Amino acid sequence: MDEPFAGLDLFLTEELEELIVRLKKTLGMGILYVTHSPRDALRIADRVALMREGRIVRTDTREGIMRHPKSGFVCRMLGIREMKS
């Protein structure tokens, strides 16, 4: 899915995100979800890959990335003010 909710209102976006999460669990399938929105990625994903200039710079679970961003770039992308040690 490439930016499937671009242009939708927040209410509809949240409903569709919940549907995707339910389908993913029910069907036991993986979904590649491309977005520029950290909020969307962290709500839907089990694992996250952050890219910079076409290269993957960080992959982890959503919890792992939030707890240990490991770089200033990742902090800025996720809106984290400072790196946690």
PDB file with one MODEL, atoms N, CA, C and O in Angstrom:
MODEL        1
ATOM      1  N   MET A   1       0.844  -1.163   0.000  1.00  0.00           N
ATOM      2  CA  MET A   1       0.000   0.000   0.000  1.00  0.00           C
ATOM      3  C   MET A   1       0.895   1.235   0.000  1.00  0.00           C
ATOM      4  O   MET A   1       1.789   1.356   0.838  1.00  0.00           O
ATOM      5  N   ASP A   2       0.666   2.122  -0.908  1.00  0.00           N
ATOM      6  CA  ASP A   2       1.472   3.340  -1.005  1.00  0.00           C
ATOM      7  C   ASP A   2       0.600   4.541  -0.681  1.00  0.00           C
ATOM      8  O   ASP A   2      -0.222   4.954  -1.500  1.00  0.00           O
ATOM      9  N   GLU A   3       0.774   5.103   0.508  1.00  0.00           N
ATOM     10  CA  GLU A   3       0.025   6.275   0.967  1.00  0.00           C
ATOM     11  C   GLU A   3      -1.488   6.103   0.749  1.00  0.00           C
ATOM     12  O   GLU A   3      -2.127   6.963   0.143  1.00  0.00           O
ATOM     13  N   PRO A   4      -2.065   4.983   1.247  1.00  0.00           N
ATOM     14  CA  PRO A   4      -3.474   4.715   0.936  1.00  0.00           C
ATOM     15  C   PRO A   4      -4.458   5.700   1.549  1.00  0.00           C
ATOM     16  O   PRO A   4      -5.592   5.801   1.081  1.00  0.00           O
ATOM     17  N   PHE A   5      -4.051   6.432   2.589  1.00  0.00           N
ATOM     18  CA  PHE A   5      -4.992   7.328   3.253  1.00  0.00           C
ATOM     19  C   PHE A   5      -4.717   8.795   2.969  1.00  0.00           C
ATOM     20  O   PHE A   5      -5.317   9.666   3.598  1.00  0.00           O
ATOM     21  N   ALA A   6      -3.835   9.077   2.049  1.00  0.00           N
ATOM     22  CA  ALA A   6      -3.534  10.471   1.711  1.00  0.00           C
ATOM     23  C   ALA A   6      -4.813  11.177   1.276  1.00  0.00           C
ATOM     24  O   ALA A   6      -5.535  10.690   0.406  1.00  0.00           O
ATOM     25  N   GLY A   7      -5.082  12.301   1.874  1.00  0.00           N
ATOM     26  CA  GLY A   7      -6.252  13.084   1.488  1.00  0.00           C
ATOM     27  C   GLY A   7      -7.534  12.713   2.206  1.00  0.00           C
ATOM     28  O   GLY A   7      -8.560  13.362   1.997  1.00  0.00           O
ATOM     29  N   LEU A   8      -7.508  11.686   3.050  1.00  0.00           N
ATOM     30  CA  LEU A   8      -8.718  11.323   3.788  1.00  0.00           C
ATOM     31  C   LEU A   8      -8.762  12.083   5.104  1.00  0.00           C
ATOM     32  O   LEU A   8      -7.728  12.484   5.638  1.00  0.00           O
ATOM     33  N   ASP A   9      -9.972  12.278   5.621  1.00  0.00           N
ATOM     34  CA  ASP A   9     -10.078  12.953   6.909  1.00  0.00           C
ATOM     35  C   ASP A   9      -9.622  12.013   8.025  1.00  0.00           C
ATOM     36  O   ASP A   9      -9.548  10.800   7.830  1.00  0.00           O
ATOM     37  N   LEU A  10      -9.321  12.572   9.181  1.00  0.00           N
ATOM     38  CA  LEU A  10      -8.761  11.814  10.298  1.00  0.00           C
ATOM     39  C   LEU A  10      -9.687  10.698  10.752  1.00  0.00           C
ATOM     40  O   LEU A  10      -9.218   9.597  11.045  1.00  0.00           O
ATOM     41  N   PHE A  11     -10.990  10.953  10.817  1.00  0.00           N
ATOM     42  CA  PHE A  11     -11.958   9.945  11.257  1.00  0.00           C
ATOM     43  C   PHE A  11     -11.929   8.719  10.355  1.00  0.00           C
ATOM     44  O   PHE A  11     -11.840   7.592  10.843  1.00  0.00           O
ATOM     45  N   LEU A  12     -12.003   8.926   9.057  1.00  0.00           N
ATOM     46  CA  LEU A  12     -11.989   7.816   8.113  1.00  0.00           C
ATOM     47  C   LEU A  12     -10.636   7.109   8.131  1.00  0.00           C
ATOM     48  O   LEU A  12     -10.579   5.882   8.048  1.00  0.00           O
ATOM     49  N   THR A  13      -9.555   7.867   8.237  1.00  0.00           N
ATOM     50  CA  THR A  13      -8.220   7.276   8.315  1.00  0.00           C
ATOM     51  C   THR A  13      -8.117   6.330   9.503  1.00  0.00           C
ATOM     52  O   THR A  13      -7.621   5.213   9.362  1.00  0.00           O
ATOM     53  N   GLU A  14      -8.580   6.764  10.672  1.00  0.00           N
ATOM     54  CA  GLU A  14      -8.512   5.910  11.865  1.00  0.00           C
ATOM     55  C   GLU A  14      -9.349   4.647  11.704  1.00  0.00           C
ATOM     56  O   GLU A  14      -8.934   3.571  12.134  1.00  0.00           O
ATOM     57  N   GLU A  15     -10.518   4.767  11.094  1.00  0.00           N
ATOM     58  CA  GLU A  15     -11.353   3.582  10.848  1.00  0.00           C
ATOM     59  C   GLU A  15     -10.648   2.592   9.927  1.00  0.00           C
ATOM     60  O   GLU A  15     -10.649   1.388  10.186  1.00  0.00           O
ATOM     61  N   LEU A  16     -10.054   3.094   8.867  1.00  0.00           N
ATOM     62  CA  LEU A  16      -9.376   2.211   7.914  1.00  0.00           C
ATOM     63  C   LEU A  16      -8.109   1.603   8.518  1.00  0.00           C
ATOM     64  O   LEU A  16      -7.777   0.455   8.223  1.00  0.00           O
ATOM     65  N   GLU A  17      -7.409   2.351   9.350  1.00  0.00           N
ATOM     66  CA  GLU A  17      -6.234   1.789  10.033  1.00  0.00           C
ATOM     67  C   GLU A  17      -6.645   0.618  10.912  1.00  0.00           C
ATOM     68  O   GLU A  17      -5.981  -0.418  10.917  1.00  0.00           O
ATOM     69  N   GLU A  18      -7.735   0.776  11.656  1.00  0.00           N
ATOM     70  CA  GLU A  18      -8.233  -0.313  12.498  1.00  0.00           C
ATOM     71  C   GLU A  18      -8.612  -1.524  11.656  1.00  0.00           C
ATOM     72  O   GLU A  18      -8.349  -2.659  12.054  1.00  0.00           O
ATOM     73  N   LEU A  19      -9.224  -1.299  10.507  1.00  0.00           N
ATOM     74  CA  LEU A  19      -9.583  -2.386   9.602  1.00  0.00           C
ATOM     75  C   LEU A  19      -8.335  -3.117   9.114  1.00  0.00           C
ATOM     76  O   LEU A  19      -8.315  -4.347   9.086  1.00  0.00           O
ATOM     77  N   ILE A  20      -7.307  -2.386   8.734  1.00  0.00           N
ATOM     78  CA  ILE A  20      -6.068  -3.014   8.259  1.00  0.00           C
ATOM     79  C   ILE A  20      -5.444  -3.864   9.360  1.00  0.00           C
ATOM     80  O   ILE A  20      -4.997  -4.981   9.103  1.00  0.00           O
ATOM     81  N   VAL A  21      -5.412  -3.346  10.574  1.00  0.00           N
ATOM     82  CA  VAL A  21      -4.840  -4.101  11.687  1.00  0.00           C
ATOM     83  C   VAL A  21      -5.644  -5.385  11.923  1.00  0.00           C
ATOM     84  O   VAL A  21      -5.058  -6.448  12.129  1.00  0.00           O
ATOM     85  N   ARG A  22      -6.965  -5.297  11.894  1.00  0.00           N
ATOM     86  CA  ARG A  22      -7.806  -6.495  12.076  1.00  0.00           C
ATOM     87  C   ARG A  22      -7.583  -7.504  10.954  1.00  0.00           C
ATOM     88  O   ARG A  22      -7.450  -8.699  11.216  1.00  0.00           O
ATOM     89  N   LEU A  23      -7.543  -7.034   9.703  1.00  0.00           N
ATOM     90  CA  LEU A  23      -7.316  -7.944   8.572  1.00  0.00           C
ATOM     91  C   LEU A  23      -5.956  -8.621   8.677  1.00  0.00           C
ATOM     92  O   LEU A  23      -5.832  -9.821   8.431  1.00  0.00           O
ATOM     93  N   LYS A  24      -4.953  -7.859   9.039  1.00  0.00           N
ATOM     94  CA  LYS A  24      -3.599  -8.399   9.169  1.00  0.00           C
ATOM     95  C   LYS A  24      -3.589  -9.542  10.186  1.00  0.00           C
ATOM     96  O   LYS A  24      -2.995 -10.592   9.942  1.00  0.00           O
ATOM     97  N   LYS A  25      -4.247  -9.331  11.319  1.00  0.00           N
ATOM     98  CA  LYS A  25      -4.288 -10.362  12.366  1.00  0.00           C
ATOM     99  C   LYS A  25      -5.165 -11.541  11.955  1.00  0.00           C
ATOM    100  O   LYS A  25      -4.777 -12.696  12.134  1.00  0.00           O
ATOM    101  N   THR A  26      -6.329 -11.258  11.412  1.00  0.00           N
ATOM    102  CA  THR A  26      -7.267 -12.315  11.032  1.00  0.00           C
ATOM    103  C   THR A  26      -6.707 -13.205   9.931  1.00  0.00           C
ATOM    104  O   THR A  26      -6.807 -14.430  10.007  1.00  0.00           O
ATOM    105  N   LEU A  27      -6.121 -12.594   8.914  1.00  0.00           N
ATOM    106  CA  LEU A  27      -5.616 -13.351   7.770  1.00  0.00           C
ATOM    107  C   LEU A  27      -4.188 -13.841   7.968  1.00  0.00           C
ATOM    108  O   LEU A  27      -3.702 -14.672   7.201  1.00  0.00           O
ATOM    109  N   GLY A  28      -3.522 -13.332   8.986  1.00  0.00           N
ATOM    110  CA  GLY A  28      -2.140 -13.732   9.239  1.00  0.00           C
ATOM    111  C   GLY A  28      -1.208 -13.345   8.101  1.00  0.00           C
ATOM    112  O   GLY A  28      -0.295 -14.092   7.750  1.00  0.00           O
ATOM    113  N   MET A  29      -1.445 -12.184   7.536  1.00  0.00           N
ATOM    114  CA  MET A  29      -0.651 -11.778   6.383  1.00  0.00           C
ATOM    115  C   MET A  29       0.163 -10.529   6.692  1.00  0.00           C
ATOM    116  O   MET A  29      -0.180  -9.750   7.582  1.00  0.00           O
ATOM    117  N   GLY A  30       1.233 -10.355   5.951  1.00  0.00           N
ATOM    118  CA  GLY A  30       2.035  -9.154   6.060  1.00  0.00           C
ATOM    119  C   GLY A  30       1.560  -8.116   5.063  1.00  0.00           C
ATOM    120  O   GLY A  30       1.047  -8.449   3.995  1.00  0.00           O
ATOM    121  N   ILE A  31       1.736  -6.867   5.420  1.00  0.00           N
ATOM    122  CA  ILE A  31       1.348  -5.766   4.551  1.00  0.00           C
ATOM    123  C   ILE A  31       2.503  -4.786   4.499  1.00  0.00           C
ATOM    124  O   ILE A  31       3.014  -4.366   5.537  1.00  0.00           O
ATOM    125  N   LEU A  32       2.910  -4.424   3.308  1.00  0.00           N
ATOM    126  CA  LEU A  32       3.914  -3.380   3.143  1.00  0.00           C
ATOM    127  C   LEU A  32       3.161  -2.067   2.989  1.00  0.00           C
ATOM    128  O   LEU A  32       2.433  -1.863   2.017  1.00  0.00           O
ATOM    129  N   TYR A  33       3.346  -1.186   3.955  1.00  0.00           N
ATOM    130  CA  TYR A  33       2.589   0.067   4.030  1.00  0.00           C
ATOM    131  C   TYR A  33       3.582   1.213   3.933  1.00  0.00           C
ATOM    132  O   TYR A  33       4.422   1.383   4.817  1.00  0.00           O
ATOM    133  N   VAL A  34       3.495   1.991   2.882  1.00  0.00           N
ATOM    134  CA  VAL A  34       4.418   3.110   2.652  1.00  0.00           C
ATOM    135  C   VAL A  34       3.711   4.400   3.039  1.00  0.00           C
ATOM    136  O   VAL A  34       2.597   4.674   2.591  1.00  0.00           O
ATOM    137  N   THR A  35       4.378   5.192   3.883  1.00  0.00           N
ATOM    138  CA  THR A  35       3.784   6.453   4.310  1.00  0.00           C
ATOM    139  C   THR A  35       4.858   7.445   4.702  1.00  0.00           C
ATOM    140  O   THR A  35       5.974   7.065   5.058  1.00  0.00           O
ATOM    141  N   HIS A  36       4.515   8.714   4.635  1.00  0.00           N
ATOM    142  CA  HIS A  36       5.382   9.776   5.143  1.00  0.00           C
ATOM    143  C   HIS A  36       4.952  10.160   6.555  1.00  0.00           C
ATOM    144  O   HIS A  36       5.569  11.025   7.177  1.00  0.00           O
ATOM    145  N   SER A  37       3.916   9.534   7.056  1.00  0.00           N
ATOM    146  CA  SER A  37       3.353   9.882   8.360  1.00  0.00           C
ATOM    147  C   SER A  37       3.849   8.925   9.442  1.00  0.00           C
ATOM    148  O   SER A  37       3.454   7.759   9.461  1.00  0.00           O
ATOM    149  N   PRO A  38       4.704   9.402  10.340  1.00  0.00           N
ATOM    150  CA  PRO A  38       5.137   8.547  11.454  1.00  0.00           C
ATOM    151  C   PRO A  38       3.952   8.065  12.283  1.00  0.00           C
ATOM    152  O   PRO A  38       3.952   6.939  12.780  1.00  0.00           O
ATOM    153  N   ARG A  39       2.956   8.910  12.430  1.00  0.00           N
ATOM    154  CA  ARG A  39       1.764   8.541  13.191  1.00  0.00           C
ATOM    155  C   ARG A  39       1.089   7.306  12.593  1.00  0.00           C
ATOM    156  O   ARG A  39       0.767   6.358  13.309  1.00  0.00           O
ATOM    157  N   ASP A  40       0.879   7.326  11.279  1.00  0.00           N
ATOM    158  CA  ASP A  40       0.255   6.176  10.615  1.00  0.00           C
ATOM    159  C   ASP A  40       1.120   4.931  10.775  1.00  0.00           C
ATOM    160  O   ASP A  40       0.621   3.861  11.124  1.00  0.00           O
ATOM    161  N   ALA A  41       2.403   5.073  10.521  1.00  0.00           N
ATOM    162  CA  ALA A  41       3.304   3.919  10.594  1.00  0.00           C
ATOM    163  C   ALA A  41       3.301   3.291  11.985  1.00  0.00           C
ATOM    164  O   ALA A  41       3.245   2.068  12.118  1.00  0.00           O
ATOM    165  N   LEU A  42       3.361   4.116  13.008  1.00  0.00           N
ATOM    166  CA  LEU A  42       3.433   3.593  14.364  1.00  0.00           C
ATOM    167  C   LEU A  42       2.103   3.041  14.852  1.00  0.00           C
ATOM    168  O   LEU A  42       2.080   2.228  15.776  1.00  0.00           O
ATOM    169  N   ARG A  43       1.007   3.458  14.259  1.00  0.00           N
ATOM    170  CA  ARG A  43      -0.303   2.905  14.635  1.00  0.00           C
ATOM    171  C   ARG A  43      -0.546   1.540  13.990  1.00  0.00           C
ATOM    172  O   ARG A  43      -1.199   0.685  14.587  1.00  0.00           O
ATOM    173  N   ILE A  44      -0.037   1.330  12.795  1.00  0.00           N
ATOM    174  CA  ILE A  44      -0.357   0.133  12.032  1.00  0.00           C
ATOM    175  C   ILE A  44       0.723  -0.948  12.122  1.00  0.00           C
ATOM    176  O   ILE A  44       0.407  -2.135  12.202  1.00  0.00           O
ATOM    177  N   ALA A  45       1.971  -0.549  12.109  1.00  0.00           N
ATOM    178  CA  ALA A  45       3.080  -1.481  11.887  1.00  0.00           C
ATOM    179  C   ALA A  45       3.451  -2.317  13.104  1.00  0.00           C
ATOM    180  O   ALA A  45       3.348  -1.869  14.246  1.00  0.00           O
ATOM    181  N   ASP A  46       3.882  -3.536  12.830  1.00  0.00           N
ATOM    182  CA  ASP A  46       4.558  -4.354  13.833  1.00  0.00           C
ATOM    183  C   ASP A  46       6.053  -4.035  13.767  1.00  0.00           C
ATOM    184  O   ASP A  46       6.738  -3.950  14.786  1.00  0.00           O
ATOM    185  N   ARG A  47       6.536  -3.863  12.532  1.00  0.00           N
ATOM    186  CA  ARG A  47       7.933  -3.490  12.297  1.00  0.00           C
ATOM    187  C   ARG A  47       7.960  -2.268  11.399  1.00  0.00           C
ATOM    188  O   ARG A  47       7.098  -2.092  10.538  1.00  0.00           O
ATOM    189  N   VAL A  48       8.974  -1.415  11.615  1.00  0.00           N
ATOM    190  CA  VAL A  48       9.089  -0.164  10.878  1.00  0.00           C
ATOM    191  C   VAL A  48      10.466  -0.089  10.234  1.00  0.00           C
ATOM    192  O   VAL A  48      11.465  -0.462  10.848  1.00  0.00           O
ATOM    193  N   ALA A  49      10.516   0.392   8.999  1.00  0.00           N
ATOM    194  CA  ALA A  49      11.783   0.686   8.327  1.00  0.00           C
ATOM    195  C   ALA A  49      11.745   2.161   7.939  1.00  0.00           C
ATOM    196  O   ALA A  49      10.846   2.598   7.220  1.00  0.00           O
ATOM    197  N   LEU A  50      12.715   2.914   8.414  1.00  0.00           N
ATOM    198  CA  LEU A  50      12.819   4.327   8.056  1.00  0.00           C
ATOM    199  C   LEU A  50      13.849   4.484   6.956  1.00  0.00           C
ATOM    200  O   LEU A  50      14.929   3.896   7.008  1.00  0.00           O
ATOM    201  N   MET A  51      13.502   5.284   5.960  1.00  0.00           N
ATOM    202  CA  MET A  51      14.399   5.478   4.825  1.00  0.00           C
ATOM    203  C   MET A  51      14.848   6.927   4.740  1.00  0.00           C
ATOM    204  O   MET A  51      14.121   7.847   5.115  1.00  0.00           O
ATOM    205  N   ARG A  52      16.062   7.107   4.237  1.00  0.00           N
ATOM    206  CA  ARG A  52      16.609   8.436   3.975  1.00  0.00           C
ATOM    207  C   ARG A  52      17.356   8.367   2.656  1.00  0.00           C
ATOM    208  O   ARG A  52      18.262   7.552   2.483  1.00  0.00           O
ATOM    209  N   GLU A  53      16.963   9.238   1.721  1.00  0.00           N
ATOM    210  CA  GLU A  53      17.587   9.291   0.407  1.00  0.00           C
ATOM    211  C   GLU A  53      17.615   7.912  -0.266  1.00  0.00           C
ATOM    212  O   GLU A  53      18.613   7.515  -0.866  1.00  0.00           O
ATOM    213  N   GLY A  54      16.494   7.196  -0.149  1.00  0.00           N
ATOM    214  CA  GLY A  54      16.341   5.912  -0.819  1.00  0.00           C
ATOM    215  C   GLY A  54      17.000   4.725  -0.147  1.00  0.00           C
ATOM    216  O   GLY A  54      17.014   3.629  -0.706  1.00  0.00           O
ATOM    217  N   ARG A  55      17.548   4.922   1.044  1.00  0.00           N
ATOM    218  CA  ARG A  55      18.207   3.822   1.760  1.00  0.00           C
ATOM    219  C   ARG A  55      17.576   3.620   3.131  1.00  0.00           C
ATOM    220  O   ARG A  55      17.207   4.580   3.808  1.00  0.00           O
ATOM    221  N   ILE A  56      17.460   2.380   3.521  1.00  0.00           N
ATOM    222  CA  ILE A  56      16.932   2.075   4.848  1.00  0.00           C
ATOM    223  C   ILE A  56      18.004   2.428   5.876  1.00  0.00           C
ATOM    224  O   ILE A  56      19.140   1.960   5.794  1.00  0.00           O
ATOM    225  N   VAL A  57      17.619   3.267   6.850  1.00  0.00           N
ATOM    226  CA  VAL A  57      18.576   3.690   7.876  1.00  0.00           C
ATOM    227  C   VAL A  57      18.266   3.094   9.243  1.00  0.00           C
ATOM    228  O   VAL A  57      19.112   3.119  10.136  1.00  0.00           O
ATOM    229  N   ARG A  58      17.062   2.559   9.412  1.00  0.00           N
ATOM    230  CA  ARG A  58      16.723   1.978  10.716  1.00  0.00           C
ATOM    231  C   ARG A  58      15.533   1.070  10.555  1.00  0.00           C
ATOM    232  O   ARG A  58      14.531   1.449   9.949  1.00  0.00           O
ATOM    233  N   THR A  59      15.637  -0.142  11.100  1.00  0.00           N
ATOM    234  CA  THR A  59      14.501  -1.060  11.151  1.00  0.00           C
ATOM    235  C   THR A  59      14.399  -1.617  12.560  1.00  0.00           C
ATOM    236  O   THR A  59      15.408  -1.853  13.225  1.00  0.00           O
ATOM    237  N   ASP A  60      13.189  -1.820  12.997  1.00  0.00           N
ATOM    238  CA  ASP A  60      12.962  -2.386  14.328  1.00  0.00           C
ATOM    239  C   ASP A  60      11.457  -2.490  14.526  1.00  0.00           C
ATOM    240  O   ASP A  60      10.677  -2.122  13.647  1.00  0.00           O
ATOM    241  N   THR A  61      11.059  -2.992  15.684  1.00  0.00           N
ATOM    242  CA  THR A  61       9.651  -2.937  16.051  1.00  0.00           C
ATOM    243  C   THR A  61       9.310  -1.483  16.336  1.00  0.00           C
ATOM    244  O   THR A  61      10.203  -0.666  16.560  1.00  0.00           O
ATOM    245  N   ARG A  62       8.042  -1.161  16.331  1.00  0.00           N
ATOM    246  CA  ARG A  62       7.680   0.229  16.631  1.00  0.00           C
ATOM    247  C   ARG A  62       8.120   0.615  18.042  1.00  0.00           C
ATOM    248  O   ARG A  62       8.535   1.750  18.277  1.00  0.00           O
ATOM    249  N   GLU A  63       8.028  -0.326  18.976  1.00  0.00           N
ATOM    250  CA  GLU A  63       8.464  -0.037  20.344  1.00  0.00           C
ATOM    251  C   GLU A  63       9.969   0.169  20.403  1.00  0.00           C
ATOM    252  O   GLU A  63      10.446   1.063  21.101  1.00  0.00           O
ATOM    253  N   GLY A  64      10.721  -0.652  19.675  1.00  0.00           N
ATOM    254  CA  GLY A  64      12.177  -0.540  19.659  1.00  0.00           C
ATOM    255  C   GLY A  64      12.648   0.783  19.079  1.00  0.00           C
ATOM    256  O   GLY A  64      13.577   1.402  19.597  1.00  0.00           O
ATOM    257  N   ILE A  65      12.013   1.207  18.019  1.00  0.00           N
ATOM    258  CA  ILE A  65      12.404   2.478  17.397  1.00  0.00           C
ATOM    259  C   ILE A  65      12.082   3.648  18.325  1.00  0.00           C
ATOM    260  O   ILE A  65      12.883   4.575  18.445  1.00  0.00           O
ATOM    261  N   MET A  66      10.943   3.618  18.971  1.00  0.00           N
ATOM    262  CA  MET A  66      10.582   4.716  19.866  1.00  0.00           C
ATOM    263  C   MET A  66      11.485   4.757  21.102  1.00  0.00           C
ATOM    264  O   MET A  66      11.857   5.837  21.561  1.00  0.00           O
ATOM    265  N   ARG A  67      11.834   3.603  21.635  1.00  0.00           N
ATOM    266  CA  ARG A  67      12.676   3.565  22.839  1.00  0.00           C
ATOM    267  C   ARG A  67      14.140   3.845  22.545  1.00  0.00           C
ATOM    268  O   ARG A  67      14.837   4.455  23.356  1.00  0.00           O
ATOM    269  N   HIS A  68      14.606   3.395  21.379  1.00  0.00           N
ATOM    270  CA  HIS A  68      16.026   3.505  21.027  1.00  0.00           C
ATOM    271  C   HIS A  68      16.169   3.971  19.582  1.00  0.00           C
ATOM    272  O   HIS A  68      16.520   3.166  18.720  1.00  0.00           O
ATOM    273  N   PRO A  69      15.909   5.244  19.291  1.00  0.00           N
ATOM    274  CA  PRO A  69      15.947   5.722  17.904  1.00  0.00           C
ATOM    275  C   PRO A  69      17.335   5.646  17.264  1.00  0.00           C
ATOM    276  O   PRO A  69      17.429   5.485  16.047  1.00  0.00           O
ATOM    277  N   LYS A  70      18.399   5.756  18.035  1.00  0.00           N
ATOM    278  CA  LYS A  70      19.792   5.572  17.603  1.00  0.00           C
ATOM    279  C   LYS A  70      20.368   6.639  16.693  1.00  0.00           C
ATOM    280  O   LYS A  70      21.553   6.564  16.368  1.00  0.00           O
ATOM    281  N   SER A  71      19.599   7.625  16.265  1.00  0.00           N
ATOM    282  CA  SER A  71      20.186   8.702  15.461  1.00  0.00           C
ATOM    283  C   SER A  71      19.295   9.943  15.518  1.00  0.00           C
ATOM    284  O   SER A  71      18.094   9.858  15.774  1.00  0.00           O
ATOM    285  N   GLY A  72      19.912  11.082  15.276  1.00  0.00           N
ATOM    286  CA  GLY A  72      19.170  12.326  15.231  1.00  0.00           C
ATOM    287  C   GLY A  72      18.121  12.331  14.135  1.00  0.00           C
ATOM    288  O   GLY A  72      17.031  12.874  14.314  1.00  0.00           O
ATOM    289  N   PHE A  73      18.450  11.722  12.989  1.00  0.00           N
ATOM    290  CA  PHE A  73      17.501  11.653  11.876  1.00  0.00           C
ATOM    291  C   PHE A  73      16.227  10.923  12.301  1.00  0.00           C
ATOM    292  O   PHE A  73      15.120  11.389  12.032  1.00  0.00           O
ATOM    293  N   VAL A  74      16.386   9.786  12.958  1.00  0.00           N
ATOM    294  CA  VAL A  74      15.227   9.007  13.397  1.00  0.00           C
ATOM    295  C   VAL A  74      14.420   9.814  14.410  1.00  0.00           C
ATOM    296  O   VAL A  74      13.190   9.824  14.355  1.00  0.00           O
ATOM    297  N   CYS A  75      15.095  10.485  15.326  1.00  0.00           N
ATOM    298  CA  CYS A  75      14.400  11.340  16.298  1.00  0.00           C
ATOM    299  C   CYS A  75      13.562  12.391  15.585  1.00  0.00           C
ATOM    300  O   CYS A  75      12.390  12.583  15.910  1.00  0.00           O
ATOM    301  N   ARG A  76      14.160  13.068  14.618  1.00  0.00           N
ATOM    302  CA  ARG A  76      13.431  14.112  13.887  1.00  0.00           C
ATOM    303  C   ARG A  76      12.241  13.523  13.132  1.00  0.00           C
ATOM    304  O   ARG A  76      11.164  14.120  13.128  1.00  0.00           O
ATOM    305  N   MET A  77      12.410  12.384  12.505  1.00  0.00           N
ATOM    306  CA  MET A  77      11.316  11.759  11.745  1.00  0.00           C
ATOM    307  C   MET A  77      10.138  11.408  12.642  1.00  0.00           C
ATOM    308  O   MET A  77       8.982  11.513  12.233  1.00  0.00           O
ATOM    309  N   LEU A  78      10.438  10.990  13.870  1.00  0.00           N
ATOM    310  CA  LEU A  78       9.383  10.539  14.779  1.00  0.00           C
ATOM    311  C   LEU A  78       8.910  11.625  15.737  1.00  0.00           C
ATOM    312  O   LEU A  78       8.014  11.402  16.552  1.00  0.00           O
ATOM    313  N   GLY A  79       9.524  12.807  15.629  1.00  0.00           N
ATOM    314  CA  GLY A  79       9.133  13.903  16.501  1.00  0.00           C
ATOM    315  C   GLY A  79       9.609  13.747  17.932  1.00  0.00           C
ATOM    316  O   GLY A  79       9.015  14.296  18.860  1.00  0.00           O
ATOM    317  N   ILE A  80      10.694  12.988  18.104  1.00  0.00           N
ATOM    318  CA  ILE A  80      11.284  12.810  19.430  1.00  0.00           C
ATOM    319  C   ILE A  80      12.278  13.943  19.640  1.00  0.00           C
ATOM    320  O   ILE A  80      13.130  14.171  18.782  1.00  0.00           O
ATOM    321  N   ARG A  81      12.194  14.651  20.741  1.00  0.00           N
ATOM    322  CA  ARG A  81      13.028  15.819  20.972  1.00  0.00           C
ATOM    323  C   ARG A  81      14.497  15.478  21.159  1.00  0.00           C
ATOM    324  O   ARG A  81      15.355  16.191  20.639  1.00  0.00           O
ATOM    325  N   GLU A  82      14.810  14.428  21.873  1.00  0.00           N
ATOM    326  CA  GLU A  82      16.214  14.077  22.078  1.00  0.00           C
ATOM    327  C   GLU A  82      16.361  12.578  22.133  1.00  0.00           C
ATOM    328  O   GLU A  82      15.420  11.863  22.480  1.00  0.00           O
ATOM    329  N   MET A  83      17.536  12.103  21.793  1.00  0.00           N
ATOM    330  CA  MET A  83      17.781  10.670  21.798  1.00  0.00           C
ATOM    331  C   MET A  83      17.811  10.157  23.232  1.00  0.00           C
ATOM    332  O   MET A  83      18.384  10.783  24.123  1.00  0.00           O
ATOM    333  N   LYS A  84      17.183   9.008  23.432  1.00  0.00           N
ATOM    334  CA  LYS A  84      17.213   8.358  24.744  1.00  0.00           C
ATOM    335  C   LYS A  84      18.394   7.397  24.763  1.00  0.00           C
ATOM    336  O   LYS A  84      18.677   6.729  23.768  1.00  0.00           O
ATOM    337  N   SER A  85      19.070   7.331  25.881  1.00  0.00           N
ATOM    338  CA  SER A  85      20.233   6.421  25.959  1.00  0.00           C
ATOM    339  C   SER A  85      19.823   5.068  26.478  1.00  0.00           C
ATOM    340  O   SER A  85      20.662   4.178  26.611  1.00  0.00           O
TER     341      SER A  85
ENDMDL
END
